[in-house]
Amino acid sequence: MPAYPQLGSGALSQFPVQKNRRVRTVVNQAADGSTIKLADPAGEVTEWQLTYTDLSDEEAAALRAFFVAAEGTLNGFTFLDPAGNLLAWSDQLDQAAWQKDPLLSLTGGISDPRGGAQAWRLSNGGAAEQGAGQTLAAPGEYQYCLSAYVRAATATSVGLTAGSQTARRAVTSEWTRIAWTCSGDAQATSVRFGIEIAPSDAVEVYGLQVEAQTAASGYKASARGGVYEDAHLGDDVLTITSTDVNRHSCTVKIIHANHL
C-alpha cells in the first residue's frame, strides 16, 4: 500500500497539526427503562488537518503527485500519525504486539523516570543478544527516530534496531533517554523496531517510542499505535498556493475510519 510522503526535512507535517478522534457508543434502552452502553470500535473516525507553509518546489510536487496517484478521496494509503507514537502498547511489553526472543525475561512494575511504575526490566539469560520489538507496516525508506529511557545497575550498552541495522547506546545507573535516527531496509514495506540486551545483562526500559521524523519529541504512551492503514484524503481538490520563489503553501485533510 502506498504511504503518505515525508517532507525533505524528514517530518510528515508542520506545526500546527490538528488531530480529532470521534468514537461511537451504542446505547440499548430496555423495556424497564435501564440502558446498556457498549463501545463500538467500528465507528471510530480519526481526522488530521496538516497545514504546510514554505514548501520547496520538490515537496509541493511530491504532494501533488501523491494526490494524483490517490485520485483524491478514492484510494487508500498508509498514514503514520505525526502526533503519536507508532508503537502499540508502548507501556505493556507483555502484549501480543511485541515479539520477544525466547531467552529474554520481562519484569513489569518497575519505577519509571516520571514517578510511576510503568518501566520494565529486561533480563537476558542466554549466551547471545536477546531483544523485544514490533514490526510496523511502515515504509522502509522513511526516516524514523527510535527512542527510550534506560538504566542498569552497572554501566553497559543496548542495541537499538531498525530492520537489519543496529546502533549501540550507552546505559548508566541513572535514567537516560537514548535516541537513534534511522531508516529501515530500502524498498521494504515493513520495519521491525526493537531493543537488544547483551548476554547476562539486565536493563530497565521505559518509554519506547518510534516517530516518523528525525528527532525525538516528548514521550507519548500508546495503546493502538500510530500506523493507520487504509487512510484516505479528505478532499477531491488540492490547492497549492505559490507564495514566493520555491515557496508554496497548502492544507491537506486526512481521514481514517475503522468501518471503511
For each residue, the residues with C-beta under 8 A, 3 or more apart:
1: 76 77 78 137 189 229 230
2: 66 69 70 75 77 78
3: 77 78 79 80 138 139 142
4: 12 66 77 78 79 80 231 254
5: 62 63 66
6: 9 10 11 12 142 143 212
7: 10 11 12 13 14 55 59
8: 56 58 59
9: 6 214
10: 6 7 143 181 213 214
11: 6 7 14 82 212 213 214
12: 4 6 7 50 80 82 212 213
13: 7 17 48 50 52 82
14: 7 11 17 50 51 52 53
15:
16: 51
17: 13 14 48 49 50 82 83
18: 48 49 51
19: 46 47 48 81 83
20: 46 47
21: 44 45 46 47
22: 43 44 45 46 47
23: 39 40 43 44
24: 39 40 42 43 44
25: 37 38 39 40
26: 37 38 39 40
27: 35 36 37
28: 35 36 37 38
29: 33 34 35
30: 33 34 35 36
31:
32:
33: 29 30
34: 29 30
35: 27 28 29 30
36: 27 28 30
37: 25 26 27 28
38: 25 26 28
39: 23 24 25 26
40: 23 24 25 26 43 44
41: 44 258
42: 24 258 259
43: 22 23 24 40 258 259
44: 21 22 23 24 40 41 257 258
45: 21 22 255 256 257 258
46: 19 20 21 22 228 255 256 257
47: 19 20 21 22 234 253 254 255 256
48: 13 17 18 19 79 81 82 83 253 254
49: 17 18 251 252 253 254
50: 12 13 14 17 82 251 252 253 254
51: 14 16 18 249 251
52: 13 14 55 59 63 248 249 250 251 252
53: 14 243 249
54: 243 247 248 249
55: 7 52 59 60 63 240 247 248 249 250
56: 8 59 60 246 247 248
57: 60 61 246 248
58: 8 61 62
59: 7 8 52 55 56 62 63 248
60: 55 56 57 63 64 240 248 250
61: 57 58 64 65
62: 5 58 59 65 66
63: 5 52 55 59 60 66 67 238 240 250 252
64: 60 61 67 68 238 240
65: 61 62 68 69
66: 2 4 5 62 63 69 70 77
67: 63 64 70 72 233 238
68: 64 65 71
69: 2 65 66 75
70: 2 66 67 73 74 75 77 232 233
71: 68 74 75
72: 67 233 235 236 237 238
73: 70 232 233 234 235 236
74: 70 71 232
75: 2 69 70 71 232
76: 1 229 230 231 232 260
77: 1 2 3 4 66 70 230 231 232
78: 1 2 3 4 137 138 139 227 228 229 230 231
79: 3 4 48 228 231 254 256
80: 3 4 12 86 138 142 212 226 227 228
81: 19 48 84 86 226 227 228
82: 11 12 13 17 48 50 211 212 213
83: 17 19 48 226
84: 81 220 222 225 226
85: 90 209 210 211 219 220 221 222 225 226
86: 80 81 136 138 144 193 209 210 211 212 222 225 226 227
87: 90 97 134 136 193 208 209 210 222 225 226
88: 95 97 134 222 223 224 225
89: 92 93 95 97 98 222 223 225
90: 85 87 207 208 209 220 221 222
91: 118 221
92: 89 95 108
93: 89 98 100 106 108 120 122 132 205 208
94: 98 106 108
95: 88 89 92 98
96:
97: 87 88 89 134 225
98: 89 93 94 95 132 133 134
99: 132 133 134 135 192 194
100: 93 104 106 131 132
101: 104 126 130 131 132
102: 126 130
103: 124 125 126 130
104: 100 101 122 123 124 125 126 130 131 132 197
105: 122 123 124 125
106: 93 94 100 120 121 122 123 132
107: 110 120 121 123
108: 92 93 94 120
109: 117
110: 107 117 119 120 121 204 206
111: 115 116 117 119
112: 115 116 117 118 119 149 175 206 207
113: 119 149 175 206 207
114: 118 206
115: 111 112
116: 111 112
117: 109 110 111 112
118: 91 112 114 206 221
119: 110 111 112 113 149 204 205 206
120: 93 106 107 108 110 204 205 206
121: 106 107 110 202 203 204 205
122: 93 104 105 106 132 195 197 202 203 204 205
123: 104 105 106 107 197 201 202
124: 103 104 105 129 130 197 198 199 200 201 202
125: 103 104 105 130 200
126: 101 102 103 104 130 199
127: 199
128: 199
129: 124 159 196 197 198 199
130: 101 102 103 104 124 125 126 196 197 199
131: 100 101 104 159 161 194 195 196 197
132: 93 98 99 100 101 104 106 122 194 195
133: 98 99 161 192 193 194 195
134: 87 88 97 98 99 192 193 194 225
135: 99 190 191 192
136: 86 87 190 191 192 193 210 225 227
137: 1 78 189 190 227 229
138: 3 78 80 86 142 144 184 190 191 212 227
139: 3 78 142 184 188 189 191
140: 163 183 184 185 186 187 188 189 190 191
141: 183 184 186 187 188
142: 3 6 80 138 139 183 184 212
143: 6 10 181 182 183 212 213 214
144: 86 138 162 181 182 183 184 191 193 210 211 212 213
145: 179 180 181 182 209 210 211 213 214 215 216
146: 160 162 179 180 182 193 208 209 210
147: 177 178 179 180 207 208 209 211 216 219
148: 160 177 178 195 205 206 207 208 209
149: 112 113 119 175 176 177 178 205 206 207 219
150: 158 169 171 175 176 178 203 204 205 206
151: 171 172 173 174 175 176 203 204
152: 155 156 171 172 173 201 202 203 204
153: 173 202
154: 173
155: 152 170 171 172 173
156: 152 170 171 198 201 203
157: 168 169 170 171 198
158: 150 168 169 171 178 195 196 197 198 203
159: 129 131 166 167 168 169 195 196
160: 146 148 166 167 168 169 178 180 182 194 195 196
161: 131 133 165 166 192 193 194 195 196
162: 144 146 165 180 182 183 184 191 192 193
163: 140 183 184 185 188 191 192
164: 185
165: 161 162 182 183 185
166: 159 160 161 196
167: 159 160 180 182
168: 157 158 159 160
169: 150 157 158 159 160 178 180
170: 155 156 157 176 178
171: 150 151 152 155 156 157 158 176 178 203
172: 151 152 155 176
173: 151 152 153 154 155
174: 151
175: 112 113 149 150 151 206
176: 149 150 151 170 171 172
177: 147 148 149 207 216
178: 147 148 149 150 158 160 169 170 171
179: 145 146 147 215 216
180: 145 146 147 160 162 167 169
181: 10 143 144 145 214 215
182: 143 144 145 146 160 162 165 167
183: 140 141 142 143 144 162 163 165 186
184: 138 139 140 141 142 144 162 163 188 190 191
185: 140 163 164 165 188 191
186: 140 141 183
187: 140 141
188: 139 140 141 163 184 185 191
189: 1 137 139 140
190: 135 136 137 138 140 184
191: 135 136 138 139 140 144 162 163 184 185 188
192: 99 133 134 135 136 161 162 163
193: 86 87 133 134 136 144 146 161 162 210
194: 99 131 132 133 134 160 161
195: 122 131 132 133 148 158 159 160 161 205 208
196: 129 130 131 158 159 160 161 166
197: 104 122 123 124 129 130 131 158 201 202 203
198: 124 129 156 157 158 201
199: 124 126 127 128 129 130
200: 124 125
201: 123 124 152 156 197 198
202: 121 122 123 124 152 153 197
203: 121 122 150 151 152 156 158 171 197
204: 110 119 120 121 122 150 151 152
205: 93 119 120 121 122 148 149 150 195 208
206: 110 112 113 114 118 119 120 148 149 150 175
207: 90 112 113 147 148 149 177 219 221
208: 87 90 93 146 147 148 195 205
209: 85 86 87 90 145 146 147 148 216 219 220
210: 85 86 87 136 144 145 146 193
211: 82 85 86 144 145 147 216 217
212: 6 11 12 80 82 86 138 142 143 144
213: 10 11 12 82 143 144 145 217
214: 9 10 11 143 145 181
215: 145 179 181
216: 145 147 177 179 209 211
217: 211 213 220
218:
219: 85 147 149 207 209
220: 84 85 90 209 217
221: 85 90 91 118 207
222: 84 85 86 87 88 89 90 225 226
223: 88 89
224: 88
225: 84 85 86 87 88 89 97 134 136 222
226: 80 81 83 84 85 86 87 222
227: 78 80 81 86 136 137 138
228: 46 78 79 80 81 231 256
229: 1 76 78 137
230: 1 76 77 78 256 260
231: 4 76 77 78 79 228 254 255 256
232: 70 73 74 75 76 77 254 255 256 257 260
233: 67 70 72 73 236 238 252 253 254 255
234: 47 73 252 253 254 255
235: 72 73 238 253
236: 72 73 233
237: 72
238: 63 64 67 72 233 235 250 252
239: 250 251
240: 55 60 63 64 248 249 250
241: 248 249 250
242: 247 248
243: 53 54 247 248 249
244: 247
245:
246: 56 57
247: 54 55 56 242 243 244
248: 52 54 55 56 57 59 60 240 241 242 243
249: 51 52 53 54 55 240 241 243
250: 52 55 60 63 238 239 240 241
251: 49 50 51 52 239
252: 49 50 52 63 233 234 238
253: 47 48 49 50 233 234 235
254: 4 47 48 49 50 79 231 232 233 234
255: 45 46 47 231 232 233 234
256: 45 46 47 79 228 230 231 232
257: 44 45 46 232 260
258: 41 42 43 44 45
259: 42 43
260: 76 230 232 257
